[in-house]
Amino acid sequence: MATRRDTADFILARLGHSDRFSVRSMFGEFALYADGKPVAFICDDQLFVKIMPESDALEGRCERAPAYPGSKPYYLVPEELITGDRTLPGLLLRIGDALPLPKAKRKAARR
């Protein structure tokens, strides 16, 4: 099931910091970026956050589930945390700080 754009917009609005968070559509779902680094996915209208030491605060508050068939587990963030937890944006920004910058894509060689 594809994620609706209004779900991604809702999550972005709840996170605030519009200059630091963005989403990009991929295969009918969305990747959530913090400062240009992928920190979560929005799949089937649900938020899945990467499991890292920086996201340990979600342990016990979120169940672990695959974001899509065959994926590694992520924290499945319930709507109550998206709408009511003021620490979620900071947590996502800390995850982004811990991740390396994406590798620059090389231009295709001419044949």
C-alpha positions in Angstrom: 0.0 0.0 0.0 1.5 3.4 -0.9 1.8 6.2 1.5 -0.4 9.3 0.9 1.4 12.6 0.5 -0.7 14.2 3.1 0.6 11.7 5.7 4.2 12.7 4.9 3.1 16.4 5.1 1.4 15.8 8.4 4.6 14.2 9.9 6.7 17.1 8.5 4.4 19.6 10.1 4.5 17.9 13.5 8.3 17.8 13.4 8.6 21.6 12.7 12.1 22.8 11.8 11.0 23.0 8.2 14.5 24.0 7.1 16.0 20.8 8.6 13.5 18.1 7.7 12.4 17.0 4.2 10.9 14.0 2.5 11.6 12.4 -0.8 9.2 10.0 -2.6 10.6 6.5 -3.4 8.6 3.6 -4.8 5.3 4.9 -3.5 6.7 5.5 0.0 8.8 8.3 1.5 12.2 8.7 3.0 12.5 11.3 5.8 15.7 13.3 5.8 17.3 15.3 8.7 19.8 17.8 7.3 20.0 15.9 4.1 20.6 12.5 5.7 18.0 9.6 5.7 16.8 9.0 9.3 13.5 7.3 8.8 10.9 6.0 6.3 7.2 6.6 6.0 5.7 3.4 4.7 2.1 2.4 4.7 1.2 5.7 6.3 3.5 4.9 9.3 6.8 6.3 10.6 9.7 3.9 10.8 12.9 5.3 12.5 16.4 3.8 12.2 17.6 1.8 15.1 20.8 3.3 16.3 22.3 4.3 19.7 21.0 7.8 19.1 17.4 6.4 18.9 17.6 4.3 22.1 15.0 6.6 23.7 12.4 4.9 21.5 13.2 1.5 23.0 10.2 0.3 25.0 8.0 3.0 23.6 7.9 1.6 20.1 7.7 -1.8 18.7 10.3 -3.0 16.1 9.0 -3.9 12.7 10.3 -4.0 9.1 9.5 -0.9 7.1 8.9 -2.9 4.0 9.0 -6.7 3.2 12.6 -7.9 3.6 13.9 -4.8 5.4 15.8 -4.8 8.6 13.8 -3.8 11.7 13.0 -0.1 12.5 11.2 1.5 15.4 7.6 1.8 14.4 6.6 5.1 15.9 2.9 5.3 17.0 0.9 8.4 16.1 0.7 9.4 19.8 4.5 10.0 19.8 4.4 11.8 16.5 1.7 14.2 17.7 2.6 14.5 21.4 6.3 13.9 21.9 8.3 17.1 21.7 11.6 15.2 21.8 11.1 13.4 18.5 12.5 16.1 16.3 15.7 16.4 18.4 16.1 12.6 18.4 15.8 12.5 14.6 18.4 15.4 14.3 20.8 13.5 16.5 20.4 10.4 14.3 21.2 12.7 11.3 24.3 14.1 13.0 25.6 10.6 13.6 25.2 9.5 10.0 27.8 10.2 7.3 27.0 12.5 4.5 25.7 10.6 1.4 28.3 9.8 -1.1 28.4 12.1 -4.1 27.1 10.5 -7.3 29.7 10.3 -10.1 28.8 11.5 -13.5 28.3 8.8 -16.1 31.3 8.3 -18.3 30.8 9.1 -22.0 31.1 6.2 -24.3 
